[in-house]
Amino acid sequence: MKPIRSARCAVLLTAWLASSALAPTRGANAAGPWGEVHFPISCQAGVQAAFDQAVAMLHSFEFGAAAKTFTAVAHDDPTCAMAYWGLATTAMGSLFAGRTGPVALEQGRDLLQKAKTLGANTSREHAYITAAEAFYRDADKRNQSQRMRAYTDALEQIYIKYPDDPEAEISYGYAVAALAPPTDKTYAYELKGAAILERAFARNPNHPGAAHYLIHAYDHTPIAARGLAAARRYATIAPSAPHALQIPSHIFARLGLWQDSIDANRAAAKVDNLFWKFLAMDFLLYSYLQTGQDHAAKTVLGEFTAIETINIHHLNIAYVLADMPARYAVERRRWDEAAAITLPKSEYPWPQYPQAEAVLVFVHALGAARTGAATAAGKDLDRLQELRANLVKAPGDAFKEYWLTQIDAHRQMVTAWIAHTQGKHEEALRTLRTAADQEDAIERDPVVPAPIISARELLGEMLLESDEPRKALSAFVASLKEEPARFWSLYGAAQAAERAGDRERATSFYAQLVAQTVHADADHSALKAARTFLQMVDRRP
């Protein structure tokens, strides 16, 4: 690659900052607290404070604000190679998402070439620039997972050579945790990375990256409790970062701590940055529905749909556009609404995000199947197959296999319910169990709050309809193990236990449901049934 001329670099930076791919901060308080970070550099002394702030922003995935601040550093000290390292590292985006696009890859390579042209002044700075270069090298030949592995290996060498450098320790722990494939249910990479990050967090309790990356590392139900301390601390460490307000709710939702999730996402939904605001609104709607606050969820959905201008520049935004109306219908078990759902605003570029469109098609299909419209459901199954084929041809990322598995499982869930309505009960149950096993074998994309309805939850409902309450109870209990305190799994487990004659377990499940719905709508029919059962139990001798 030829050296970049200064004029070209200036144009590149201007275009990059204008790019929506970076999810730039709009209206965020860039002067506010971002946590305590010190990344010593050999540039002019006057830019050190701004550089530290840019790195702190980067640790909170505040990519737009970080890019602007690194650019200011480069402006104030044109010889600062590390400013361009910062910009190139910012262009990587979230390693946990695994979706560095082709434009960012090209930009990152050019920015690193500028850093190399200016030259590092210390061996430590040279090591950081070289590590970032490992991420971008041969991007046309290697996929993101391969480049992340090379990047992680390079960071490990910095971690070993500079044991007293918290940035090396935290960056390496982050990269290790992000290497995890969604099919590894042992969480080996997450736990290895978390062990490094825990040590760093103990020594640097106000570092935004240590808290942030621990939350991501533990964002899995079996190990989520380990992330609770970081989740409760992160927003106080970096209150100016929208992501610091929202990401703790991932841990809260994994543990069924719905009020904590509601509180976190209420705050996060107030930010001006639409990228983070949308994720917060999605998690908020989901949390309200788990606490029986359907009217509050409807208000959130109304506020969301009232937003007129939405630039879909990322899968996360496309997913939320599909997920919120779909979830609102299914989580209320309004199958007629599900059967009537459509793609919002046809001008949106849905073909770029087949996995997002597949969410709506699945919900429409399941609604059709459960309202007896088998023909319509069958057409949706064909569309899901087309979307799967489109996704196979699309560029890959870390969670492509998850989305393919989701589409497969969703097709089986709809097929099973069609068979169930046709009286083919054993075939339907076998199909649902296969779908459930597929879902259990893979971790979901972090953008997903939870399944809209899991195959095991659906299996429990089908078994109840088939008058097999004991088997239904087992299915609901298995669902609750993966998704603690889900409203309909708790209600289904309580119903199944009641019908199986297991009054003790029915009481336990109904009591848990009532306890987590103290702010529920007064007209919620499922909760009326739960309270009636508990009142009868209390009156018995």
VEXDRENVO-796838 format. One record per residue (C-alpha): residue in three letters; z, y, x. Coordinates in steps of 0.5 Angstrom, whole numbers, padded with zeros to 4 digits, always signed. Layout:
ALAZYX/...
//
This chain:
MET+0000+0000+0000/LYS-0002+0007+0003/PRO+0004+0012+0004/ILE+0005+0016-0002/ARG+0003+0024-0002/SER+0009+0029-0004/ALA+0004+0032-0009/ARG+0003+0025-0012/CYS+0010+0023-0012/ALA+0012+0029-0016/VAL+0007+0028-0021/LEU+0010+0021-0021/LEU+0017+0023-0022/THR+0015+0028-0028/ALA+0011+0022-0032/TRP+0016+0017-0031/LEU+0022+0022-0034/ALA+0017+0023-0040/SER+0016+0016-0041/SER+0020+0013-0047/ALA+0020+0006-0043/LEU+0026+0009-0040/ALA+0030+0011-0046/PRO+0032+0018-0044/THR+0038+0021-0046/ARG+0037+0026-0052/GLY+0043+0030-0053/ALA+0048+0026-0049/ASN+0053+0030-0045/ALA+0051+0029-0038/ALA+0057+0033-0035/GLY+0062+0029-0038/PRO+0066+0023-0035/TRP+0062+0017-0033/GLY+0067+0013-0029/GLU+0069+0013-0022/VAL+0064+0011-0017/HIS+0063+0013-0009/PHE+0056+0011-0006/PRO+0056+0014+0001/ILE+0049+0016+0003/SER+0047+0020+0009/CYS+0043+0025+0006/GLN+0045+0033+0005/ALA+0053+0033+0004/GLY+0051+0038-0002/VAL+0048+0032-0006/GLN+0053+0027-0005/ALA+0057+0028-0012/ALA+0050+0028-0016/PHE+0048+0022-0013/ASP+0055+0019-0014/GLN+0054+0021-0022/ALA+0047+0018-0022/VAL+0050+0011-0020/ALA+0055+0012-0025/MET+0050+0013-0030/LEU+0046+0007-0028/HIS+0052+0003-0028/SER+0052+0004-0035/PHE+0045+0003-0037/GLU+0044+0011-0038/PHE+0037+0010-0035/GLY+0034+0017-0037/ALA+0040+0021-0035/ALA+0040+0017-0028/ALA+0033+0018-0027/LYS+0034+0026-0028/THR+0040+0026-0024/PHE+0036+0022-0018/THR+0030+0027-0019/ALA+0035+0033-0018/VAL+0038+0030-0012/ALA+0031+0029-0009/HIS+0029+0036-0011/ASP+0035+0039-0007/ASP+0034+0034-0001/PRO+0027+0032+0000/THR+0029+0028+0006/CYS+0034+0024+0002/ALA+0031+0017+0002/MET+0036+0014-0002/ALA+0034+0018-0008/TYR+0028+0014-0009/TRP+0032+0008-0008/GLY+0036+0010-0014/LEU+0030+0012-0018/ALA+0027+0005-0016/THR+0033+0001-0018/THR+0033+0005-0025/ALA+0026+0003-0026/MET+0029-0004-0026/GLY+0032-0003-0033/SER+0038-0008-0035/LEU+0037-0015-0031/PHE+0041-0018-0037/ALA+0035-0017-0041/GLY+0030-0019-0036/ARG+0024-0015-0039/THR+0022-0010-0033/GLY+0015-0008-0036/PRO+0009-0007-0032/VAL+0009+0000-0032/ALA+0016+0001-0029/LEU+0014-0005-0024/GLU+0008+0000-0021/GLN+0013+0006-0021/GLY+0018+0002-0018/ARG+0014+0000-0012/ASP+0011+0007-0011/LEU+0018+0010-0011/LEU+0021+0005-0006/GLN+0014+0006-0001/LYS+0017+0014-0002/ALA+0024+0011+0001/LYS+0021+0007+0006/THR+0016+0013+0008/LEU+0022+0018+0009/GLY+0026+0013+0012/ALA+0033+0010+0012/ASN+0038+0014+0016/THR+0043+0008+0017/SER+0043+0000+0017/ARG+0047+0000+0010/GLU+0042+0004+0007/HIS+0036+0000+0010/ALA+0039-0006+0007/TYR+0039-0003+0000/ILE+0032-0001+0000/THR+0030-0007+0003/ALA+0034-0011-0003/ALA+0030-0007-0008/GLU+0024-0008-0005/ALA+0025-0016-0006/PHE+0025-0015-0013/TYR+0019-0011-0014/ARG+0015-0015-0008/ASP+0009-0019-0011/ALA+0010-0018-0018/ASP+0003-0020-0020/LYS+0005-0027-0017/ARG+0012-0028-0019/ASN+0016-0028-0026/GLN+0022-0024-0027/SER+0027-0029-0026/GLN+0024-0031-0019/ARG+0024-0023-0017/MET+0031-0023-0019/ARG+0033-0029-0015/ALA+0030-0026-0009/TYR+0034-0019-0011/THR+0040-0023-0012/ASP+0039-0026-0005/ALA+0038-0020-0001/LEU+0044-0017-0005/GLU+0048-0023-0002/GLN+0047-0021+0005/ILE+0049-0014+0004/TYR+0056-0016+0000/ILE+0057-0021+0006/LYS+0055-0016+0011/TYR+0059-0010+0008/PRO+0065-0013+0005/ASP+0069-0007+0004/ASP+0063-0004+0000/PRO+0065-0004-0008/GLU+0058-0002-0009/ALA+0055-0008-0006/GLU+0061-0013-0009/ILE+0059-0010-0016/SER+0052-0010-0015/TYR+0052-0017-0013/GLY+0056-0020-0018/TYR+0052-0016-0023/ALA+0046-0020-0021/VAL+0049-0027-0020/ALA+0051-0026-0027/ALA+0044-0024-0030/LEU+0041-0030-0027/ALA+0043-0035-0032/PRO+0038-0038-0036/PRO+0040-0038-0044/THR+0039-0046-0043/ASP+0045-0046-0039/LYS+0051-0047-0043/THR+0056-0049-0037/TYR+0056-0041-0036/ALA+0056-0043-0028/TYR+0052-0036-0026/GLU+0056-0032-0031/LEU+0063-0035-0029/LYS+0061-0034-0021/GLY+0059-0027-0022/ALA+0065-0025-0027/ALA+0069-0028-0021/ILE+0066-0023-0016/LEU+0067-0017-0021/GLU+0074-0019-0023/ARG+0076-0018-0016/ALA+0072-0011-0016/PHE+0075-0009-0022/ALA+0082-0010-0020/ARG+0081-0006-0014/ASN+0077-0001-0018/PRO+0080+0000-0025/ASN+0076+0006-0026/HIS+0069+0003-0024/PRO+0064+0003-0030/GLY+0060-0002-0027/ALA+0065-0007-0026/ALA+0068-0007-0033/HIS+0061-0006-0036/TYR+0058-0012-0032/LEU+0064-0017-0034/ILE+0063-0015-0041/HIS+0056-0018-0041/ALA+0058-0024-0036/TYR+0063-0026-0042/ASP+0058-0025-0048/HIS+0059-0032-0050/THR+0063-0035-0055/PRO+0067-0040-0051/ILE+0069-0035-0045/ALA+0069-0029-0049/ALA+0076-0028-0049/ARG+0076-0027-0042/GLY+0072-0021-0043/LEU+0077-0017-0048/ALA+0081-0013-0043/ALA+0074-0010-0040/ALA+0072-0009-0047/ARG+0078-0005-0049/ARG+0078-0001-0042/TYR+0070+0001-0042/ALA+0070+0006-0047/THR+0075+0010-0044/ILE+0072+0009-0037/ALA+0066+0012-0038/PRO+0066+0016-0045/SER+0060+0020-0044/ALA+0056+0013-0044/PRO+0053+0011-0051/HIS+0053+0004-0048/ALA+0060+0004-0046/LEU+0062+0006-0053/GLN+0057+0000-0056/ILE+0057-0006-0051/PRO+0065-0008-0052/SER+0063-0010-0059/HIS+0059-0016-0057/ILE+0066-0019-0054/PHE+0069-0017-0061/ALA+0064-0020-0065/ARG+0064-0026-0061/LEU+0071-0027-0063/GLY+0071-0025-0070/LEU+0075-0018-0069/TRP+0071-0014-0074/GLN+0076-0008-0074/ASP+0075-0007-0067/SER+0068-0008-0068/ILE+0067-0003-0073/ASP+0071+0002-0070/ALA+0067+0001-0063/ASN+0060+0002-0067/ARG+0062+0008-0071/ALA+0063+0012-0065/ALA+0057+0009-0062/ALA+0053+0010-0068/LYS+0054+0018-0067/VAL+0050+0019-0061/ASP+0044+0022-0061/ASN+0040+0017-0056/LEU+0037+0013-0062/PHE+0036+0007-0057/TRP+0044+0006-0057/LYS+0045+0009-0064/PHE+0040+0003-0067/LEU+0044-0003-0063/ALA+0051+0000-0066/MET+0048+0001-0073/ASP+0046-0006-0073/PHE+0053-0009-0070/LEU+0056-0004-0075/LEU+0052-0007-0081/TYR+0054-0014-0079/SER+0061-0013-0078/TYR+0062-0009-0085/LEU+0059-0015-0088/GLN+0064-0020-0085/THR+0069-0016-0088/GLY+0066-0016-0095/GLN+0065-0008-0094/ASP+0058-0009-0097/HIS+0058-0002-0100/ALA+0059+0001-0093/ALA+0054-0004-0090/LYS+0049-0001-0095/THR+0051+0006-0093/VAL+0049+0004-0086/LEU+0042+0001-0088/GLY+0041+0008-0092/GLU+0042+0012-0086/PHE+0038+0008-0082/THR+0032+0008-0086/ALA+0032+0015-0087/ILE+0031+0016-0080/GLU+0023+0018-0080/THR+0021+0018-0073/ILE+0022+0012-0069/ASN+0018+0010-0063/ILE+0018+0003-0062/HIS+0018+0002-0054/HIS+0022-0004-0054/LEU+0024-0010-0057/ASN+0031-0008-0058/ILE+0028-0003-0063/ALA+0023-0007-0066/TYR+0028-0013-0067/VAL+0033-0008-0070/LEU+0028-0005-0075/ALA+0027-0012-0078/ASP+0034-0015-0077/MET+0038-0010-0081/PRO+0034-0010-0088/ALA+0034-0018-0087/ARG+0041-0019-0085/TYR+0043-0014-0091/ALA+0040-0019-0096/VAL+0042-0026-0093/GLU+0049-0024-0091/ARG+0050-0022-0099/ARG+0046-0029-0101/ARG+0041-0025-0105/TRP+0036-0029-0104/ASP+0031-0025-0109/GLU+0032-0019-0105/ALA+0030-0024-0099/ALA+0024-0026-0102/ALA+0022-0019-0104/ILE+0023-0017-0096/THR+0017-0014-0093/LEU+0015-0011-0086/PRO+0017-0003-0086/LYS+0012+0002-0085/SER+0006-0001-0083/GLU+0004+0004-0077/TYR+0009+0001-0073/PRO+0006-0004-0067/TRP+0009-0010-0070/PRO+0004-0015-0066/GLN+0007-0013-0060/TYR+0013-0016-0062/PRO+0012-0022-0066/GLN+0019-0025-0065/ALA+0022-0019-0069/GLU+0016-0020-0074/ALA+0019-0027-0075/VAL+0026-0025-0077/LEU+0023-0022-0083/VAL+0018-0027-0084/PHE+0023-0032-0084/VAL+0028-0029-0089/HIS+0022-0028-0094/ALA+0021-0035-0093/LEU+0028-0038-0094/GLY+0029-0033-0100/ALA+0022-0036-0103/ALA+0025-0043-0102/ARG+0032-0042-0105/THR+0029-0038-0111/GLY+0024-0044-0112/ALA+0017-0041-0110/ALA+0015-0046-0105/THR+0008-0044-0105/ALA+0010-0037-0102/ALA+0015-0040-0097/GLY+0009-0045-0095/LYS+0005-0039-0093/ASP+0011-0036-0089/LEU+0011-0042-0085/ASP+0004-0042-0083/ARG+0005-0034-0081/LEU+0011-0036-0077/GLN+0007-0041-0073/GLU+0002-0036-0072/LEU+0007-0031-0069/ARG+0010-0037-0065/ALA+0003-0038-0062/ASN+0002-0030-0061/LEU+0009-0030-0057/VAL+0007-0036-0053/LYS+0001-0032-0050/ALA+0005-0026-0049/PRO+0008-0024-0043/GLY+0015-0028-0041/ASP+0022-0025-0040/ALA+0029-0028-0039/PHE+0029-0030-0047/LYS+0022-0032-0049/GLU+0025-0039-0049/TYR+0030-0037-0054/TRP+0026-0033-0059/LEU+0021-0039-0059/THR+0027-0044-0060/GLN+0029-0039-0066/ILE+0022-0039-0069/ASP+0022-0047-0069/ALA+0029-0047-0072/HIS+0027-0042-0077/ARG+0021-0046-0079/GLN+0025-0053-0080/MET+0031-0049-0084/VAL+0025-0047-0089/THR+0022-0053-0089/ALA+0029-0057-0090/TRP+0030-0052-0096/ILE+0023-0054-0099/ALA+0025-0061-0098/HIS+0032-0060-0101/THR+0029-0057-0108/GLN+0024-0063-0108/GLY+0029-0068-0108/LYS+0028-0070-0101/HIS+0035-0069-0099/GLU+0036-0074-0093/GLU+0029-0071-0090/ALA+0032-0064-0091/LEU+0039-0066-0088/ARG+0035-0069-0082/THR+0031-0063-0081/LEU+0037-0058-0081/ARG+0041-0062-0076/THR+0035-0062-0072/ALA+0035-0055-0072/ALA+0042-0054-0071/ASP+0042-0058-0065/GLN+0036-0054-0062/GLU+0040-0047-0064/ASP+0046-0050-0060/ALA+0043-0052-0054/ILE+0041-0044-0052/GLU+0044-0038-0052/ARG+0042-0032-0056/ASP+0039-0026-0053/PRO+0044-0020-0052/VAL+0041-0016-0057/VAL+0042-0021-0063/PRO+0049-0019-0066/ALA+0049-0027-0069/PRO+0045-0031-0073/ILE+0043-0028-0080/ILE+0044-0035-0082/SER+0045-0041-0077/ALA+0042-0048-0079/ARG+0050-0051-0079/GLU+0052-0046-0084/LEU+0046-0047-0088/LEU+0047-0055-0087/GLY+0054-0054-0090/GLU+0051-0050-0096/MET+0046-0056-0097/LEU+0051-0061-0097/LEU+0056-0057-0102/GLU+0050-0057-0106/SER+0049-0064-0105/ASP+0056-0066-0107/GLU+0058-0068-0100/PRO+0064-0063-0099/ARG+0067-0067-0093/LYS+0061-0067-0089/ALA+0060-0060-0091/LEU+0067-0058-0088/SER+0065-0061-0082/ALA+0058-0057-0082/PHE+0062-0051-0083/VAL+0068-0052-0078/ALA+0062-0053-0073/SER+0059-0046-0075/LEU+0066-0043-0074/LYS+0066-0046-0067/GLU+0060-0042-0065/GLU+0061-0036-0069/PRO+0068-0035-0071/ALA+0071-0031-0077/ARG+0064-0031-0080/PHE+0065-0029-0088/TRP+0060-0035-0091/SER+0062-0040-0086/LEU+0070-0039-0088/TYR+0068-0039-0095/GLY+0064-0045-0095/ALA+0069-0049-0091/ALA+0075-0047-0096/GLN+0070-0049-0102/ALA+0069-0055-0098/ALA+0076-0057-0097/GLU+0078-0055-0104/ARG+0073-0060-0107/ALA+0075-0065-0102/GLY+0082-0065-0104/ASP+0084-0062-0098/ARG+0089-0056-0100/GLU+0092-0055-0094/ARG+0086-0053-0090/ALA+0083-0050-0096/THR+0089-0045-0096/SER+0088-0044-0089/PHE+0081-0042-0089/TYR+0082-0038-0096/ALA+0088-0034-0093/GLN+0084-0032-0086/LEU+0078-0030-0091/VAL+0083-0026-0095/ALA+0086-0023-0089/GLN+0080-0020-0085/THR+0077-0017-0092/VAL+0083-0012-0093/HIS+0078-0007-0094/ALA+0073-0011-0098/ASP+0069-0008-0104/ALA+0073-0010-0110/ASP+0068-0013-0114/HIS+0066-0018-0109/SER+0066-0025-0113/ALA+0067-0030-0107/LEU+0074-0026-0105/LYS+0076-0026-0112/ALA+0075-0034-0112/ALA+0079-0034-0106/ARG+0085-0030-0108/THR+0085-0034-0115/PHE+0086-0040-0111/LEU+0091-0037-0106/GLN+0095-0035-0113/MET+0095-0042-0116/VAL+0097-0045-0109/ASP+0103-0040-0109/ARG+0105-0041-0116/ARG+0105-0049-0115/PRO+0112-0052-0114/
//
